[in-house]
């Protein structure tokens, strides 16, 4: 574990130095980014080595003689560490030019400081070996990311986003704490190992409670409400890390709990799969309805968390129905999608960051034609979009392929396993189609066509570090899509480290499937070359003219006549109207020449809507009535505390 | 292998001919003589001879659209068992790859349409993005049905040799549902009446045709060839389902297969002649009917085939 702690220390030291050097902005950035990258690289190498040679490394420290802080690295944590360090490394590089325009050097420094803490705490979360260590790292992670979200603390929108995030992450943490509390109540130990000895009823309660807690971090519907607020508020490299990596710690928690509980009931699989299906479909429907690019991406994270949960759910159902192949395929697919999503989602957030940086707007309907001036960014975002739609030959397809195959294995079973597998397959198909609609909207409206407003005219794409970071990620999307073999061993190792009760994960079918994907992708690329050659042949010595777009007889087209994102999505949103109610506002058209008119629309998130109605409003009402307790007198406050402790002593 | 390659080449070459059959059937119903059966070849040759006009709004995506849509259609045909023969390539899960590859083709056709900044093409693109979502649900339901029967996830396990007749003997009655359901998918995915009218003259009512308004010359030819291949793919499957007999690689086998194909194309032509295009908001109901059919078929097999 030595190398791991050294890399954590380097990262933290980098964050600390940024505060010290806050006044020399340039120097601070160089040193901090260098140290963060170096730390991440070191950690990455260590994690990869740990994954290649699986073994369990551990370390524990006694802290104040009360708690023991224990850390452990196994295949599962190694897999998540690879993702954490790899994406944070790229995000740190990206941030070098992204943070350039900040006038306030101190704010940048504070941002780097909390960024370093976030990286370190995420790494500690996935290596924590007892509940105290886990909770401690978890809270540090939540708090540091909270400070990153309120980066623009002078804007009311950011503060609201931060508030949302704070409440959700802490209510979630309460649920996790409740789950740990039940465990402690039964076993009397803070260790993870004892969880397996709980009675069955308690296990179910622990799982559900921790699923809610971890789900609220991961962004599972309906606990996803904070995501679309927090992601747009944070700087883009932070959104990339939060969406690509941090929410995956929630998934890690769910998997970890599942493994520790070691209860192979179909209930867990069904819960996880059902939550996955709902998050997947609704997430992408809401994404389709967004006009804000980063909000759209945030909702699409909800969708991808859904796909990951579908994969894990398929795996869990495979375990409970004693079908090893289905179990392994489901888990491997889910893990692959965790890895792939972290790559293409950070890529897309970085692309969105570049757009935001250069145009100053996040509104899709204000953009257009960006591809002409932002060639690298445009290409990277197109690759990211193709990958996120799960299309071959890009990496998103690989994970979904495995989940599908696992799901189809379940079709051969009977009763609930059959129903749930069908459910998984059909919803994956629908999610795929919706994602295609959603990301053709992003590409078609924001990057293609003509600029809709001045913001999108005459822009450039500068910032070598940003372009470099995006190119690396886009390259990874293509490479993994064509040669899945180069990373397939990672999820396979992680799955075999789960110890699902199967002696060994057979590597042969995976190698074969990866080979098939490579073969198919090669065939496709060859046929593309063939068609390109044919096209070239027919275009030899031909006259090519350029002219305006055919306006179907209309001779005075303006850029305002282009299709907008809202109209593009409206057909599909109509279909999902009960789940995605639309608020529209426009005056009645009167007279022959209605000049001054406007139209605004907003797609409501039913989770947010009902949460406000059922939970927030009653609580506010109640607390309003209790306002007299809070009077500002310190003496009486201390009295309250004493009273509470004395009362508690009676009960315990 | 060599037979499969020959069949693949033949499929690409004759696909435009069969699409001509539809026009002939429609002309017959309209009491007209109609265009010659080889009309699509004349059109393709004419298009390939021309140059192109590109809109000033377009980028490289506009040129990628035709290449990728034809490229994916060609690859899809390589995985398709034609006339009950083994396809060129086949592996476990190839059907997933094929379906997603068609998705890739659609992505680029939509992107090429959005590239022109034309409101009409945007409208067509929005519809093109919408209806296939429902189709995919049906297609995967049909796959679940097939998987339930065979335990395999590749096209060759359903449509080569004696496999298809095996399906009929296992679950004949539900398979009729599947054939109807798949025919609806064929109509929807290939922009035929009653979902889309390829012969309409008003841009506002088109789906596929409006998306390719700005393509011209060889580019347009590639797109046309791609859509002929796509229709051929779906028709082959339906043809194989209605004539499941296995004659090996022989003249009679090919003859039966072609007869099946002609029946499918004539059926498309008849459908186009006797039904009007649905209003856009009725289309989802039409497509979801196919889902319901496939769903019931699966439920029936669940009870009767253990």
Interface residues (C-beta under 8 A of the other chain):
Chain A: X368 X369 X371 X372 X382 X386 X389 X390 X391 X392 X397 X400 X401 X404 X405 X408 X411 X412 X418 X422 X425 X426 X428 X429 X430 X432 X433 X434 X436 X437 X439 X440 X441 X443 X444 X445 X448 X449 X450 X512 X513 X516 X517 X519 X520 X523 X524 X527 X528 X530 X531 X532 X534 X535 X538 X539 X542 X543 X544 X545 X546 X547 X548 X549 X550 X551 X552 X557 X559 X561 X562 X563 X567 X568 X569 X570 X571 X572 X574 X575
Chain B: X48 X50 X51 X52 X53 X54 X55 X56 X57 X58 X59 X61 X66 X67 X68 X70 X71 X72 X74 X75 X78 X89 X91 X92 X93 X94 X96 X97 X100 X101 X103 X104 X106 X107 X110 X111 X113 X114 X115 X116 X117 X118 X119 X120 X121 X122 X123 X125 X126 X127 X129 X130 X132 X133 X134 X136 X137 X139 X140 X141 X143 X144 X147 X148 X151 X153 X203 X213 X214 X217 X218 X219 X221 X222 X280 X281 X284 X298 X302
